[in-house]
Amino acid sequence: MIMKNTLAVFENYKIRRIYDEKEEKWYFSIVDIIQVLLQQSDYQAARNYWKVLKNRLKKEGSQSVTKCNRLKLEAADGKKYLTDVASPETLLRIIQSVPSPKAEPIKLWLAKVGYERMQEIADPERSLNRARENWEKQGRSQKWIQQRMLGQETRNKLTDYWKDHDITEEDEFAILTNIIHQEWSDISVKDHKKLKGLKTQNLRDHMTEAELIFTALAELSTRQIAESTQATGMSENKMAGKRGGGVAKKARQELEKKTKKKVISNENYLPKDKKKKRIGKQ
């Protein structure tokens, strides 16, 4: 079962969600939805509210609670924890139990998110256009956007290879990705995000043009090496990842030698107010 973690935004609230490709269905963090309904900035308070509500619904024999799942979602500390999640259909029932002026808006939002995903499945170009529009709004150059999208295509071809060669768990994808990244850049994904001041944000969305190019080269090399050796399973794909990352590492070192400039950068595209807060904490 392949699942993809992403963030969605409702007003100023970030809502964690995970897409189950097998079921073709989104699952949303229930606590994050509760935060919206309560207009509560304190995560722990929303968590406690859901705990009480869940127990009450169980006693009442509500089927909505039995249909909730527990899946790993990334928390504010960057680690993944088992979290109560539910499909939009189940969430609509839970929302009815929370008195809130945000009930109707969040219901419409959930329906809209589900519909957009169905459109994207039928026409993948919609998803690409949506991403391009978002990057343009965030001030990315056309050159950066082109490189980001080319890099994503390279990434998708690699993950497709993994899926077909006994790499199925999300944790395994993360391990292999980190091996490739560490090999070409001499820094882990986690430390690279830390260097840029990122938390839940996607690292690739905050890479420089050079970082995107070398990431793509490392993943392209990894896939081609894996294909040439018919790498299957974690052990063989780890070896392919190290060799592929090594190809990009040599190119990076050569460029740095010629330009006297490091490729790995602390640059990011965070909003200016967040950058100021980050600088103030240093």
N, C-alpha and C positions, 0 to 999 in steps of 0.2 A: 504494500500500500504506500503510494507516494503522496506526501502531503507538503504543502507550501505555506509557510508562515508569512503573513503580511500585516500591515497596519492600515486601518481605515480611519477616517476622521469625520466626526459628527460635531459640527460647531467647533468648539475648542477642545473637545475630548478625543483622545486617541483610543481607538478600540481595536484590540488584538483579534485577529481572526486566522483561521487555518482552512485551507482548501483541500478537500479529499478528492483527488482525481478519479479514484475508482467509483465513488458515489456521485461525483460531479456535484458536490454540495459544499457550501460554506458553513463553518462552525465558528461562532463568535464567543468571546469571553463573556460569561454572564455577569461577573463582577464589574467589568468595564461598562456594560449596558446599564447596570444598577447605578453606577456613578453618574451616568447621564440623567437617568430618571430622577435621582435625588438631587442633582446639581451639586454633587459632593466632590470636593477636590481631594479629600482625605481617602486614600485607597483602603486603609484599614477599616475605616468607618463603613464604607460600602461593603467590604468583605464581611463584616460582622452583621450587617443588615441582611445580606444574602444568606448567611448561616442560619439566622433566626427564621427567615422566610422559607427556606428550604425545609427546615424541620416542621414548620406549620403545614406546609403543603403535603409533606409525607403523611402527617397525622390525618389530614383530610382525604388521603387516598388519591391525590392528584397524579395523573399520568404524566404530566409535564416534567416532574422531577425524575421519574424513572427513565425518561428519554434523554436525560442529560448525560453527556460523556465526560471523561477526564482525559485531556490530551496535554502534551507538553507545549507551553507557550513561553516566550522570552519575557522575563520580568525587567524591571528598571535597572537591576544590577547586571544585566547582560546574560544571566544564567536562565536556563529553561526549567520550569517547574510544572508538575501536573496541575492543571487548572480546569475548573468546571466550564464546559462549553456546551452550546446548544445550537441547533439549526434555526433558521429564521422562523420556521413553523412553530417550533417549541417555544422560542423566545416570545412570540406573539401571545401565547397563553400565559407565560410568566409575567409579562408586562401588565396584563390585566389585573394582577394581584398587587401592583404597586401604584398607589394613588400619586399621580404626577401630571403636571401640565405638559410635560414632554412626551407623554405616552403616544399621542397621535403622530407627532413629528417623527419619533424614532420608528414607529411602525411603517410609515411611508418611506423612511430612509432604508429600512431593512428590505422592503419590497423592491425599491429602486436598485439596491446593490445586487440582489439576486437576479433581477432582470438584466442588468448590465452584463453580468457574468454569462448569462445564457446567450446574449448577443455576441459576446466575444468568442464563445465556443463555436458559434455558427459562422462567425466572420472574424478571425484572428487579427485582421488589419485594424479593427476597432481598438483593440488593446494597444497596439503599437501607436496609433494616432493619439490615444489618450495619454500615453506616456510622453510622447513628443510634446503635446500641449502643456503638460505639467512642467516639464523641464524648461520650456520656453518661458512660462510664467515665472519660474524661479531664476530667470536670467542667464540660463546656459546658452552658450554660442551654438550656432548651427554645426560648426566643426566638432564641438564637444559632443553634441547630441548624436551626430553621425557615428563617432567613435564608440559612444556608449551603446548604441544599437547594434553595431557590428560586433562589439564585444559580447553582447547578450546572445547573439546568434551563435557565436563560437562556443559560449558557455552551454547553450541548449544542446548543441551537437555532442558535447562531451557528456552531459548528464544523460542524454539519450543512449549513448554507448554504455554508460554505467548500468542503466536500467536493464539493458539487454544482456549484461554480463555479471549477473548475480550481485549487484549493488542495489539494494532496495530500501534500506532504512535511512531515514533522514539524518541520523547521527553519523552514518557511514559517509554520506555525502559531505557532511561538515568536516569530518576527519580528513578525507581525501583533498577537499578544497584547501584546508589549512596546510597540508603537506606541500601542495603545489605552491601556495602563496609564500610559505616560509622558505622554500627552496630558492625561488627566484628573487625574493626581496630581502631575505635575511631578517625578517620580522614576521611574527604571527599575525593572523587576522585580528585577534583580540588586541594586541599591542598596537597594531596599525590604527585601529579605531580609537584607541586611547590617545595616540599621538595627535589625531585630528580632533579630539574632544567630542567624539560621537558616543552615543549610548544605544538607543534602539534604532538609530538611522542605518540605512543600507550603506555599507562602505563604498561600494562601486559608484553610488550616486554622489559621492564626495571625493572621488579620485580626480587627479589632474589628468590631462590628456596623455602624458607619458606613462602614468601609472596604469591607465586603461589599456594602453598599447602593450605594455609588458605583461599585464595580466592575461590579455588575449593571446599573446605569443606563447606564454607558458601553458595555457589550456589547449591551444591548437596543437602544440608539440606533444603534450600529454596524450591527446586523443590519437594522433597519428602513430605515436610509439605504441600505444595500447593496441591499436588496430593491427600494426605490423607484427606484434607478438601474440595477438589474440588473448590479451590479458583478461583473466576471469577471476572474480572474487576479490576480497580486500587485499590479500598479500601481493598478488600480481599487479593490481592497480596502484597500490602504494609505490611499488618499484617504478611503474610507468610515470607516476606523478613526480617522483624525485628526478627522474631523467628528463622529463618534459620541463619541469621547473628549472633544471640545470641549464637547459638550452637558453632560456630567457635570462638567467642569471649572468651567463657569459656576455650576452648582448648588453645587459644593463651595465656591467662593470666596464665594458669597452666604451660605452657612451659616457659614463661618468669620468673615465680617464681622459677622454677627449675634451669634454666640456667643463671639467672641474666642478661639476654640480651634481648633487645627490638627486636621484630620481624619487626616492621616498620622501614625501612632503607632509607637513602638518596643515597644509591648505585644506579648506572645506567650503561648503556652501551654506553654512548655518546662517540663520537670520542674525543681523548685526547685534540685536539686544542679547541673544544667547552667547555670542562671541564675547561681549563685554563681561557677562556674568562669569564665563569660563576663565577669562583673564584675571578677573578679580579674585578667583579662588586659588590661583597659582601662588 
